[in-house]
Amino acid sequence: MYSVTAIVPAHNEEAGLPATLAALRSQTVPPDRIIVIDDGSTDRTADVAASHDVTVLRPPRQLGSKARAQNHALPHCDTDLILAVDADTVLAPDYIERVIPAFADPTVAVAAGNVQTRHTRTLWERGRSTEYLFGFHFHRPIQALAGSPMVCSGCCSVFRRADLMAFGGFPERTIVEDMDFTWSQQIQGRRALYVPDATAWAADPETLTYLRKQVWRWMAGFCQNVRLHLGALITRKPLLAVWVLLALLEILTAPLWWATPFVAAATTDQSLGTSLAWWTGAELLLTTPPLLYAARRRRLRLATVLINLPCVYATKIVNLLYAWKALFVELLLVPLGCSSGLTIYEKGRADTPPSPPTPVLPHRSAPKPSTVI
């Protein structure tokens, strides 16, 4: 059996942290150690963590990014595996038990499970829940069968410590460390695995402000990784390069698809209503079958899934706007030297002030000593 250290980076997470730590404590295969990195919190995050009888690290200054906070904990980890959990993510009780067997294959460097939304209270959470149902029950299984997952979700990934340390820790050179590490390991010939039966519930954007910040970080990070890795992917992991290129193609062609009913109405004898009806039918034909499968697989009420379906179009609009912004900034302006790209890690919540800039670095610096509570 492998030994496991769970590390939880946290900045102003006093509200969500108790559920995260309780879920870690109640695992059927509990972690050998739980470490919370309190990265410059101004609330009671450290006190809340300490009350759950875990190790609390307090860096001497705010590190300003998730990867930096995680790297700060690495010198305190001596187990076979490291489980990185976001401070607002709740793991199913058997999460560790289901993921650990993936590492029986010595070529596996990182593995992660199926992420779903914890709450579906607002338009944005409902839209994200639909995205997750579709992505984790359609896109992710296909990528897994092809042996080339796009990303092991950073909110609940398990890493082989030897691979993580050999790589220099969690990558700080891009704004999304999970995708960076997933691609880098596959380029090096290591494996990343998707474990569909291991479930984690993430607290997703409840407001448009939160959603915009999160999506901008995700899209900019994706394009940063495209800029950094695409050449190596094409030559050393071509199937993963195919998924990446398809994602770029989808971003580029999405406006055309959304404009189709209006163009059809303007250039043919069809009315706008008829064109929209045909377009809606095609959309439902493409999206409903995977959602029906996901609802059955997750034992969800079909009515709830279908009620949430229209909400996904609001989140898709936000996704598309920031995807195009990321293409322009990260793949055009940055190579031209006109922009440094996104370097500031913002968690996203409206009440969370921006963190200090996180420079793009080839290697992380050695962490300074921290206060251990």
N, C-alpha and C positions, 0 to 999 in steps of 0.2 A: 504494500500500500504506500502511496506517495504522501509525503508531508506537504502541507499547504499553509502559506501565509496569506491572509486577506489584507489588502491595503485599501484604505478609503480616503481619497483626497477630499477635503471639505473646506469650503469658504462660506461662512454665514449659513450654515445648514442645521441650525438647532431644531427646526421644525420637522424636517424630513429624516434626520439622522437616526432617531430612535427606532423607526420601523426597519431601516437598513441594518442596523446592528442586531436587532432582535431576530431578523431573518437569518443572519449569519450565525447567531448563537443557536438557532433551532435546526441547523442542518443535520440531516441524517448521518452525514460524514462531516463533522465540524472541523473548521480550520484549526491548525495547531496554534496559530497566533493571529490576532486581529490588531492592525495598526491604523489609527486615524491620524492623518496629517492635517493639522489645523493651520491652514495657510492664511494667516493674517485676518482671521475673523474678528468682527467687532460685536458679535452677539455671544451667546452662551454655548457655542459649538464645543469648545474644549471641555467645559463642565459637563455637558450632556454626554460627551464621549467617555469621560472619566467615570461617570456614574454607571456605565455599562461594563466596567472592569476590563477595559482594553488599553493597549499602549497608545498614548497620545504624544505625537511629536509636534513641537511648535518651532518652526524655523525662526532664526533671528530677525528675518525680514520677510515680507510677503514675496513669494516666488513668482506669482503672477500667471501661472498656467498649470493645467492639470498634469502635463508630462513632467514638469519640474517638481511638482509636489510628490508625484509618484517616485521619481528618481531620488528624492530626498530620503525616502523610506528604504531604498534598496540596501544600503549598508546594514540595515537592521533585519534583513531577511536571509535566512540560511536554509530554507526548506527547498524541496525538489521543485515545487510549483508555487507560482504567485498568482493569486486571484485579485484582479483590479476591479473594484466595485465603486460606482458613483454613489455619492452620499444621499441621493434621492431615488435609488433603485432598490427594489425588494426582490430577493431571489426566492424561487420556489424551494420548499424544504429539502428536496432531493437534488438541487442544482449541482452541487459539488459531486455528489455520488454519480450523477449521470455524465458529467464531463470528464472526470478522472480517467475512465477507461480509454479515452482517446489517446492518452499518452503512453499506452502500451506499445504503440508504434513509435520507435525511437526517432523517426524522421519528423514527427509532429512537434512544432515549436509553439503553436498557439491554437486555442480552441475556444469557441463561445457558443452560447445557445440561442434560443428564440426569444426575441424581445417583444413585449406587448405593452400597451399603455396601462398605467395604473388607474387613471381617471378618465371619464368621458363626460365631463360636465359642460364644457364650452364647445363652441363651433370648432376651435382649433384643435382641441384634444380629440374630438370626434373625427375630424379629418385625418389626424395623425394615426388614430386607431385603425382606420381603413387602410392607410398606407402600409402600416406594419402587417396587417393581416395579409395584404396582397404580397408585399415584399418577402416576408418570412415564410410564406407558404407557396410561392411561385418562383420568384427570382432566385432566392437563396438556395432552395433545393436543387434547382437546375445547375447553378454554379457549383454546388457541392458534388453533384454527380459527375461533373466535368473535372473535379479536382482543382478548382481555381476560384475560391470564394473572393468576392470583391473586398470584404472587410470582416474581421471578427470584432463585433461591437465592443467599443471601449468601456461601456458601462458594466460589462460582466464577463470580460475575457480572462481566461486562465493561460498563463505563460509558463513554459519550461524555463526555470531560472537560469540554467546554463546557457541557453540560447539568448535570453534577454541580456545577461551580463556580457556575453561575447559580442553582442551587437553594440554595447555601450550604454545600455539602459533604454528607457522609453525615448523615442526620437523627439527632439525639440526643434528640429529644423523646419517642420511644417506645423500648421495650426491644428491638425487632426492626427494625433500620434497613433491611433488605432489602425487607420488605413495605411499610414506610412510603414508601420511594422509589418502588417499583413502582406503588403506588396514586397517589401524588402526581403522578407524571409522566403517567399516563393521564388523570387529572383535568385536567391542563394541556393535553391534546391531543397529547402525545407518545406514542410507542409503546414497549412492552416486548415482547420476543420470546423464545420458547422454541425452542432449537435442539436437536432430539432426537438428532442424530447426534454431538453433542459430549458426551463422557462424563467425569464426575468421580467419584472414589471417596472418600467421606467416612468418617472414623472415628466410628462411632456408639456410643451408650451400651453399655458392656459390663457395667454393674452397674445395679441398681435405683436406687441413690443417684444415679448420673449421669443415668439416664433421667428420674427425678422432677424434678431441677433443670432439665434441658433442656426437658422438656415444659411445666413451669410457666412458663418464660420464653417459650416459643413461644405458649402459649395466652393468657397475659396480654398479650403483645405483639399478638396478633391482636385481642383485645378493645379494647386501647388504640387500635388503628387503626380499629376499628369506631366507637368513640366520637368519634374525631377526623375521620374521612372519610366516614362513611356518607351524611350529607346531601348532600355534594358528589357522591358517586358516583351517587346516585339521579338527580340532575338533569343531570350532565355525562358520566357513564359508566355508563348504566343496566344494561348487560349484566354488567359487573363487579359491580355492586350485586346482581344476581340470584345470582351465585356466592356472594357474601358472605352473603346472606340464606338461601340453601340450606344453607350451612355452619352457620349459627346454628340453622336448623331441625333439621338432623341432630343437633346437640348436644342440643337440647331433647327430641327424640323417641327418641334412642338408648335411654334406660332403658325406654321402652315396648316397643321391639323386643326387648330382651334379656329382658324379663319375659313376653313373649308365650307361650312354652311352658308356663310355670307358671300363668299366668292361664287358658290354654286347658284345662289339666288340672284346674283348680279349678272351672271353670264349665261344662264339658262332660263327656261320658261317656268321653272319651279318657283313657288312662293318661298319666302323665308321660313314660314312655318313648316312647310314640307321638308325643306333642306335641314332644318333643325331636328325634325323628327327622324330623318334618316341618320343624321349624325349621332343623335342620342341613342338610337338603336344599335349603331355600330359600337359606340362606347360601352353600352351595357353588355353586348355580346363578347367584348374583349375582357371586361373587368368582372362580370358577375360570376362566371364559373369558378375562377380561383377563390373568390370570396365565399361562395357556397361550400367549397371544399374546406376552406379555413374554418368556417363556422362549425362544420361538422367535426373537424379534427379537434377543435378547441371546445366543443360542446357549448357553443354560444347560441343564444336565441336568434334565429334567422331574422326575425322582425327587427331586432336591435341593429344587426349588421346592415340591413337594407335602409333603415332610417338614417344611419350615419353616412351612408354612401354619398348623398349630395354634398355633405360637408367637405369631402376630399377635394372638391373643385376649388374651394377657397384656398386650401393649403397648396394646391397645385399652382395657382396663380403666383403665390408668394415664392414657391420653389423656382418657378420659371424666371421670374424677375431677377432673383439673386443668382441663379445659374448663369444668366446672360451677363450680369454684372461681373461675376467671377471670371467668365471667359475673357471679357474685355480687359479687366484689371490684371489677372494673374497670367494669362496666356498672350496678351498683347503689350500692355503697358510695362509690365515687369521686365520682359525680355528686351524692350526698347530702352530700359533705364529710366522710364518716366514715372515709375511708382515702385515702392518697396513692397506692395501687396499688403495683405492683412497680417499684421504681426502682434496685434493686441488681442489677448484671449478674454472674451467676455462670456460669462456663464449664460447670460441672457435675461435673467429675471429683472423686472423693471426696478426693483429696489436694491439691486446690486450694482455698486459703482464699478466703472471699468477698471480692470486690473492693469498693473504696469506693463509696458511693452515687453513682448517676448521676442527677442531677436532670432532670426533664422541662423542656427548654428550647425556646423557639421558634426560636432561632438559636444556632449554635455560637460559642464564644469563639475568638479568634485564638490559635493554638498558640504556646506559649513555645518558645524555642530549645531544640534537643535536641543531645545529644552524638552525633556521627557517627563510627562506627568504620570 
